Amino acid sequence: MHLLEIKVAHETTGWRIDFFGDDGETVSIKVADCHAASEEKALERAKEGMVQLTPYGTRGGGRSFNSYDAASNGNFCDDEPLLDTRH
């Protein structure tokens, strides 16, 4: 996800921070009022959450080569057969 825009909104249950990517993806993080007293603190807390998600990306945040690559979790092992392999 290549970040284009961030929107912060205060709702009745706390803060909602939306991260918008260049391919139409959106990640929303909610931060309770007890964890952030201001918009700046809410954004800081949400960014910390995004950092925690970073290890689940591919190629250090780079784009996928194709749709198969995008769906892959990247943990291929040469020793193990593919799930639908039949002999």
C-alpha positions as MATLAB code, in Angstrom:
seq = 'MHLLEIKVAHETTGWRIDFFGDDGETVSIKVADCHAASEEKALERAKEGMVQLTPYGTRGGGRSFNSYDAASNGNFCDDEPLLDTRH';
ca = [
       0.000    0.000    0.000;
       1.394    3.340   -1.043;
      -0.191    5.961    1.164;
      -1.992    8.867   -0.494;
      -4.130   10.350    2.244;
      -4.953   10.120    5.949;
      -8.250   11.254    7.474;
      -8.858   11.556   11.213;
     -12.386   11.805   12.608;
     -13.672   11.883   16.156;
     -16.726    9.702   16.733;
     -18.810    8.928   19.808;
     -16.702    5.847   20.633;
     -13.330    7.460   19.974;
     -11.125    8.285   16.998;
     -11.256    6.745   13.513;
      -8.157    7.094   11.378;
      -8.458    6.103    7.706;
      -5.379    5.450    5.588;
      -6.028    5.563    1.821;
      -3.742    3.870   -0.717;
      -3.109    4.577   -4.379;
      -4.842    1.378   -5.568;
      -8.096    2.128   -3.757;
      -7.260    0.250   -0.571;
      -8.344    1.647    2.792;
      -7.184    0.706    6.268;
      -9.224    2.036    9.190;
      -7.968    2.030   12.746;
     -10.112    2.951   15.722;
      -8.509    4.414   18.829;
     -10.517    4.708   22.048;
     -10.673    8.111   23.721;
      -8.895    6.688   26.774;
      -5.835    5.977   24.566;
      -5.709    9.353   22.811;
      -6.799   12.714   24.195;
      -6.165   14.603   20.947;
      -6.189   14.172   17.181;
      -2.379   14.192   17.140;
      -2.172   11.439   19.778;
      -4.817    9.377   17.944;
      -2.868    9.635   14.686;
       0.367    8.713   16.462;
      -1.313    5.663   18.021;
      -2.801    4.623   14.654;
       0.592    4.921   12.949;
       2.038    2.665   15.642;
      -0.642    0.133   14.741;
       0.265    0.372   11.055;
       3.910   -0.299   11.922;
       2.812   -3.444   13.751;
       1.109   -4.605   10.520;
       4.165   -3.925    8.336;
       5.713   -7.419    8.711;
       2.667   -8.857    6.937;
       3.435   -6.967    3.724;
       5.552   -8.197    0.821;
       8.940   -7.090   -0.436;
       9.343   -4.378    2.171;
       6.124   -2.679    1.099;
       6.800   -2.914   -2.635;
       4.137   -3.734   -5.168;
       3.208   -7.310   -6.067;
       4.215   -8.668   -9.468;
       0.736  -10.016  -10.269;
      -2.517  -11.160   -8.602;
      -1.032  -14.563   -7.670;
       1.879  -12.844   -5.949;
      -0.490  -10.446   -4.175;
      -2.472  -13.371   -2.709;
       0.652  -15.231   -1.592;
       1.888  -15.045    1.968;
       5.407  -15.672    0.655;
       6.271  -18.682    2.793;
       6.876  -21.191    0.007;
       9.012  -24.177    0.873;
      10.634  -26.372   -1.785;
      10.354  -29.430    0.475;
       6.572  -29.363    0.727;
       4.118  -30.095   -2.097;
       1.496  -27.558   -3.099;
      -1.884  -28.103   -1.438;
      -3.723  -29.343   -4.536;
      -0.891  -31.487   -5.943;
      -2.058  -34.946   -7.007;
       0.191  -37.857   -8.004;
];
